[in-house]
Every structure is written in structure tokens, then in C-alpha cells.
Amino acid sequence: MATAFALLLSTSAMAQEPAAAPETPLTDAAQEARARALFQEVRCVVCQHESIADSPAGIAADMRRLVREEIAAGKTDAAVRQDLVRRWGDYILFRPPFRWSTLVLWLGPFALILGGAVLLWRRRPGAVMTAEPLSDEEERRLADLLTPETDRPDPDANRPHD
């Protein structure tokens, strides 16, 4: 039993993500500042709600290393962003570009707010609702349903409860 428990503990420890290698900042302070600014604009593909600057995930460390390498190679910020989008898509950026493929990301929240406002306006208490009059058949069915129970015996009732 103790061996099985030790094996269980060791497998959960091996399943964890290995720690990221220590990061080495760029030697040029201006380049490092550019890299750190880009870190804030790029979404972690694992955490998705954090930037790669704030994420402890190993892939975020790899992405930070990649950004630093590209900046050290002389690429512009736009070229670095374009390379990240090429690899992971527009979702990788916290502010994706405005184009047809990202139209829902940009206009979706406004459409939801507008739709909710229209719905609330139509459901307001002072709104006039018109009802169509009942047909003769509907009037007859309504009158049949509203007749007292004494006129219509319940077919499911027991003898003492008739």
C-alpha cells in the first residue's frame, strides 16, 4: 500500500510542467524596454487572461525569449507582432487589428449592448401591447374550460371524491 501511494505521488509530481529556464534580459536597455512593452500586449496561450509578462507558464517564458531574440535581431515591434500573429493568430494580441476576420471581436460587445437596450425598451412597463380578439372556436374552448367542476366530473377521481 505504501509503495502504491509513493508511486501515485511521484506520477503527479512528474506530470507538472517543468520550471522555466531563468530569463536573461537584453543588454541594451532600450531594446529591453521595447521587449517589456510587447510582453504586455501579447496574450499567454495557456492562461489566456494574462499577458506573457505576468504568466508563469513555460510557453509564456518561451514567447518572452522569442520576442527578445527577434528584437535583438533588429526586427521592429510591428514585425515581432506580425510574427506572433502568424504563429498563433490574431487572438494572441490583446488589441487585435480591425479587419473582417476580427469584426466580431471589435463590434460584438457593442451589438450585445444595443440588442439588450432594444429588448429592455420593448419590454418597458409603459409599452402598449395589443392582443388580437379570440376566434369563435377559441371562445368556445375557453368557455368550456371555465365551466365549474360540478358540471364536468373528473374521470380520474375515485368514488368518494366525485
C-alpha beads as a LAMMPS data file, in Angstrom:
LAMMPS data file: protein, C-alpha beads

162 atoms
161 bonds

1 atom types
1 bond types

-500.0 500.0 xlo xhi
-500.0 500.0 ylo yhi
-500.0 500.0 zlo zhi

Masses

1 110.0

Atoms # bond

1 1 1 0.000 0.000 0.000
2 1 1 2.834 2.415 0.841
3 1 1 4.530 1.651 -2.474
4 1 1 1.344 2.385 -4.406
5 1 1 0.926 5.676 -2.525
6 1 1 4.549 6.666 -3.232
7 1 1 4.077 5.793 -6.904
8 1 1 0.921 7.917 -7.023
9 1 1 2.738 10.898 -5.521
10 1 1 5.675 10.557 -7.886
11 1 1 3.486 10.436 -11.008
12 1 1 1.667 13.628 -10.033
13 1 1 5.000 15.343 -9.450
14 1 1 6.258 14.238 -12.880
15 1 1 3.059 15.468 -14.572
16 1 1 3.719 19.074 -13.584
17 1 1 5.215 21.483 -16.059
18 1 1 8.959 21.891 -15.621
19 1 1 10.156 25.215 -14.329
20 1 1 11.089 27.746 -16.980
21 1 1 14.739 28.463 -17.560
22 1 1 15.951 31.673 -15.966
23 1 1 15.427 34.620 -18.270
24 1 1 18.257 36.874 -19.317
25 1 1 17.248 40.413 -20.212
26 1 1 18.674 42.140 -23.268
27 1 1 21.897 44.073 -22.698
28 1 1 20.568 47.201 -24.423
29 1 1 18.152 48.971 -22.044
30 1 1 16.121 50.468 -24.916
31 1 1 15.645 47.043 -26.506
32 1 1 14.663 45.510 -23.167
33 1 1 12.119 48.302 -22.640
34 1 1 10.640 47.560 -26.094
35 1 1 10.504 43.858 -25.261
36 1 1 8.753 44.500 -21.939
37 1 1 6.211 46.763 -23.667
38 1 1 5.494 43.974 -26.168
39 1 1 5.160 41.456 -23.322
40 1 1 2.180 43.483 -22.035
41 1 1 0.453 43.408 -25.457
42 1 1 0.726 39.649 -26.030
43 1 1 -1.702 37.137 -24.525
44 1 1 -0.424 33.899 -22.994
45 1 1 -1.780 30.954 -24.986
46 1 1 -2.143 28.871 -21.805
47 1 1 -3.533 31.414 -19.325
48 1 1 -5.439 33.456 -21.965
49 1 1 -6.369 36.170 -19.478
50 1 1 -2.799 37.157 -18.671
51 1 1 -0.095 38.772 -20.699
52 1 1 3.129 36.867 -21.231
53 1 1 4.761 39.350 -18.856
54 1 1 2.566 38.149 -15.981
55 1 1 2.177 34.469 -16.869
56 1 1 4.209 31.801 -15.055
57 1 1 3.565 29.221 -17.815
58 1 1 6.530 27.718 -19.618
59 1 1 5.160 28.681 -23.036
60 1 1 4.984 32.304 -21.870
61 1 1 8.685 32.145 -20.976
62 1 1 9.387 30.722 -24.433
63 1 1 7.365 33.523 -26.015
64 1 1 9.281 36.145 -23.994
65 1 1 12.548 34.570 -25.150
66 1 1 11.317 34.624 -28.762
67 1 1 10.361 38.309 -28.533
68 1 1 13.758 39.164 -27.058
69 1 1 15.550 37.210 -29.798
70 1 1 13.639 38.978 -32.560
71 1 1 14.250 42.410 -31.039
72 1 1 17.945 41.603 -30.645
73 1 1 17.967 40.561 -34.325
74 1 1 16.823 44.077 -35.234
75 1 1 13.132 43.482 -36.010
76 1 1 10.630 46.272 -35.444
77 1 1 7.778 45.959 -32.954
78 1 1 5.310 45.596 -35.842
79 1 1 7.393 42.756 -37.349
80 1 1 7.516 40.972 -33.978
81 1 1 3.720 41.299 -33.595
82 1 1 3.214 40.062 -37.159
83 1 1 5.373 37.008 -36.484
84 1 1 3.426 36.210 -33.303
85 1 1 0.118 36.569 -35.185
86 1 1 1.456 34.316 -37.946
87 1 1 2.246 31.629 -35.363
88 1 1 -0.783 31.889 -33.050
89 1 1 -3.402 34.016 -34.829
90 1 1 -4.974 37.402 -34.071
91 1 1 -6.200 36.223 -30.665
92 1 1 -2.622 36.361 -29.360
93 1 1 -2.820 40.165 -29.234
94 1 1 -4.871 41.887 -26.551
95 1 1 -5.729 44.508 -29.209
96 1 1 -6.201 42.556 -32.450
97 1 1 -6.202 44.536 -35.719
98 1 1 -9.515 45.826 -37.063
99 1 1 -10.354 43.780 -40.170
100 1 1 -13.123 41.485 -41.455
101 1 1 -11.848 38.424 -39.601
102 1 1 -11.835 40.260 -36.260
103 1 1 -15.037 42.240 -36.766
104 1 1 -16.906 40.201 -34.134
105 1 1 -14.186 40.874 -31.558
106 1 1 -14.466 44.613 -32.094
107 1 1 -18.193 45.096 -32.698
108 1 1 -19.653 42.121 -30.793
109 1 1 -19.811 43.844 -27.377
110 1 1 -21.497 46.913 -28.877
111 1 1 -24.033 44.716 -30.710
112 1 1 -24.851 42.887 -27.463
113 1 1 -25.329 46.149 -25.572
114 1 1 -27.510 47.579 -28.344
115 1 1 -29.581 44.384 -28.508
116 1 1 -30.073 44.422 -24.736
117 1 1 -31.126 48.079 -24.814
118 1 1 -33.673 47.396 -27.576
119 1 1 -35.019 44.405 -25.633
120 1 1 -35.365 46.465 -22.448
121 1 1 -37.020 49.309 -24.346
122 1 1 -39.568 46.959 -25.897
123 1 1 -40.327 45.330 -22.516
124 1 1 -40.726 48.581 -20.599
125 1 1 -43.844 48.866 -18.386
126 1 1 -45.449 51.665 -20.421
127 1 1 -45.266 49.772 -23.712
128 1 1 -48.650 49.214 -25.319
129 1 1 -49.314 45.626 -26.225
130 1 1 -52.242 44.834 -28.477
131 1 1 -53.940 41.473 -28.401
132 1 1 -55.961 40.019 -31.237
133 1 1 -59.549 39.071 -30.360
134 1 1 -60.295 35.371 -29.896
135 1 1 -61.882 33.440 -32.719
136 1 1 -65.270 31.761 -32.241
137 1 1 -63.571 28.367 -31.769
138 1 1 -61.191 29.805 -29.161
139 1 1 -64.110 31.486 -27.344
140 1 1 -65.964 28.150 -27.232
141 1 1 -62.894 26.283 -25.889
142 1 1 -62.316 28.978 -23.266
143 1 1 -65.933 28.818 -22.113
144 1 1 -65.662 25.023 -21.897
145 1 1 -62.536 25.278 -19.740
146 1 1 -64.065 27.862 -17.435
147 1 1 -67.238 25.884 -16.645
148 1 1 -67.496 24.850 -12.977
149 1 1 -66.084 21.476 -11.931
150 1 1 -69.511 20.262 -10.785
151 1 1 -70.690 20.242 -14.384
152 1 1 -67.689 18.206 -15.538
153 1 1 -66.966 15.087 -13.453
154 1 1 -63.311 14.160 -13.153
155 1 1 -62.798 10.823 -14.908
156 1 1 -59.767 10.050 -12.704
157 1 1 -61.461 10.679 -9.366
158 1 1 -62.332 7.811 -7.012
159 1 1 -65.927 7.207 -5.990
160 1 1 -65.846 9.078 -2.653
161 1 1 -64.130 12.088 -4.253
162 1 1 -66.571 12.622 -7.175

Bonds

1 1 1 2
2 1 2 3
3 1 3 4
4 1 4 5
5 1 5 6
6 1 6 7
7 1 7 8
8 1 8 9
9 1 9 10
10 1 10 11
11 1 11 12
12 1 12 13
13 1 13 14
14 1 14 15
15 1 15 16
16 1 16 17
17 1 17 18
18 1 18 19
19 1 19 20
20 1 20 21
21 1 21 22
22 1 22 23
23 1 23 24
24 1 24 25
25 1 25 26
26 1 26 27
27 1 27 28
28 1 28 29
29 1 29 30
30 1 30 31
31 1 31 32
32 1 32 33
33 1 33 34
34 1 34 35
35 1 35 36
36 1 36 37
37 1 37 38
38 1 38 39
39 1 39 40
40 1 40 41
41 1 41 42
42 1 42 43
43 1 43 44
44 1 44 45
45 1 45 46
46 1 46 47
47 1 47 48
48 1 48 49
49 1 49 50
50 1 50 51
51 1 51 52
52 1 52 53
53 1 53 54
54 1 54 55
55 1 55 56
56 1 56 57
57 1 57 58
58 1 58 59
59 1 59 60
60 1 60 61
61 1 61 62
62 1 62 63
63 1 63 64
64 1 64 65
65 1 65 66
66 1 66 67
67 1 67 68
68 1 68 69
69 1 69 70
70 1 70 71
71 1 71 72
72 1 72 73
73 1 73 74
74 1 74 75
75 1 75 76
76 1 76 77
77 1 77 78
78 1 78 79
79 1 79 80
80 1 80 81
81 1 81 82
82 1 82 83
83 1 83 84
84 1 84 85
85 1 85 86
86 1 86 87
87 1 87 88
88 1 88 89
89 1 89 90
90 1 90 91
91 1 91 92
92 1 92 93
93 1 93 94
94 1 94 95
95 1 95 96
96 1 96 97
97 1 97 98
98 1 98 99
99 1 99 100
100 1 100 101
101 1 101 102
102 1 102 103
103 1 103 104
104 1 104 105
105 1 105 106
106 1 106 107
107 1 107 108
108 1 108 109
109 1 109 110
110 1 110 111
111 1 111 112
112 1 112 113
113 1 113 114
114 1 114 115
115 1 115 116
116 1 116 117
117 1 117 118
118 1 118 119
119 1 119 120
120 1 120 121
121 1 121 122
122 1 122 123
123 1 123 124
124 1 124 125
125 1 125 126
126 1 126 127
127 1 127 128
128 1 128 129
129 1 129 130
130 1 130 131
131 1 131 132
132 1 132 133
133 1 133 134
134 1 134 135
135 1 135 136
136 1 136 137
137 1 137 138
138 1 138 139
139 1 139 140
140 1 140 141
141 1 141 142
142 1 142 143
143 1 143 144
144 1 144 145
145 1 145 146
146 1 146 147
147 1 147 148
148 1 148 149
149 1 149 150
150 1 150 151
151 1 151 152
152 1 152 153
153 1 153 154
154 1 154 155
155 1 155 156
156 1 156 157
157 1 157 158
158 1 158 159
159 1 159 160
160 1 160 161
161 1 161 162
